[in-house]
């Protein structure tokens, strides 16, 4: 799945804790678990995201 971008319009800011279920429900259900996720590699985002995802 190269060169595919998904954009989800949100009406409010969300926390990292709320982002993981959105990714599962809206993107991963369509394509399965991604091989990689591109982000700005902010250490706080990365740590909180994976902790939230694994819960």
Residue pairs with C-beta under 8 A, 6 or more apart in sequence:
1 31
1 34
4 31
6 26
6 27
8 22
8 26
14 22
16 45
16 48
16 49
16 52
17 48
17 52
19 49
19 52
20 49
20 52
20 53
20 55
23 53
24 53
27 34
28 34
39 45
39 46
